[in-house]
């Protein structure tokens, strides 16, 4: 979440990954809150009309009206992070209207000596909570999934911190993890450690062709994991 | 009526058509000659309203043959490479740029660098950690040169009060430490990272690989040099100092420089410089880590993060020239194709004028003033052509977003 690089057009990359067989697309405007800019509805509409896979949109969603426009543009789910802190009712409002399955709680966390802190604005601003404390405040029953991103390892390809999963003990929501993951071995190890890990979100590892969607799926299937081929 | 402000900057504010920098941007100058009456040279705009750094960025992208420049660097390194001992000095803090420069010179060009660091005023935790990682993970040797803290505080205070330029004593040491250590240890080659002309000095400097010797050589009687807007001899009298205490701040004389025939080069002349790519390189090879949160006054968290006083350097450039930290960061990222001008303008609007409150108490304590003196000093340096006092406080008269 620093030293941002342009890796290509969202439309072209989405086409490539859908062709390769991804189960879902995350369209994450990582700097929308930091730049305080409006959600890119036009871009979302272009992608949702092109692909059949579910699309989750996150980044800069601060109110129900924005979520409404994103769903109207064809997205299947929305993700909220900073907006859930600046507008504490946002999760309930979206969930009431569209159902919890349509809502992803996006969490950016950063390691400190005394625990994991929750961040917003593209991993730049401490939102004021430890992870465990935050998970108790948020109405988790109103969200379908949690997207957990480690700020420290995001974009590094150096591996997701396995000990972070221990902080999620007792959480009964599916979790998608992200930040530094770059191999099938790592995914298998992380999913074995925590049965709530239902998916992984990859960025740089795919953009730079470190791994391919197909190779990861075959690797995981061969080791007994449930994957859609 | 003059069309120049009290600082020598144009009284009509214009912004570059391609980035967010304004015509108020001063060029780097020889700091140990700076007086309170200095008229600054400023960035040059073309007739079509484009700043020279933006024009140079087009050359960087489309005109310069970087493979030829790289060969030139190999030849230069061949000329200086030693069989024993150090062959190049790389001044720096262990931030992303100096980490990249020193590591690539060692690993790709077969040099044996000695990195030298002119210590920050007050290390931040992340700055110290990155500095340590530079040696311990990056595998480089380093000399840390920490100036007399009592004198450095006096000079920083004088520079703040007289010039609203608290970073000036640091900058003097930063420019001199490399050449002086090189001369002392008989290492004839020095590499800095990017050329300062990439940001606003005369663009012709970009076409020379070497630093102007005026930045580190001066034969003026040293008591007639200035720091913090005062002559060194005045400072000696006022604070009962020993003349020898000023050693770290004095430039080399011609005869000292000639003995070791020091050459100071910019790596940015030979290798296409991109700060974001330096960041990626440094995270991979020298254990560099960005800060845990956004730098006040900007949107980034990876540049100039090692010194608690650093935010006040950018805050004072905002006051005197209307250019804060976000403007510098955004201009550079626009030139490197990382963000659009529209995004840059928005980021300047959001963050450029943010007050650096995190280390404000540290800064006041460091230079021994209170918040009232800070405020009155800052306000006395606001030029009329840039600032307007409104009911809600001081506002820029011609911000880029209007």
Interface residues (C-beta under 8 A of the other chain):
Chain A: X2 X3 X4 X5 X6 X34 X35 X36 X37 X110 X112 X119 X121 X123 X124 X125 X126 X152 X156
Chain B: X275 X276 X277 X279 X280 X283 X289 X290 X292 X293 X294 X299 X300 X301 X302 X337 X338 X343 X346 X347 X350
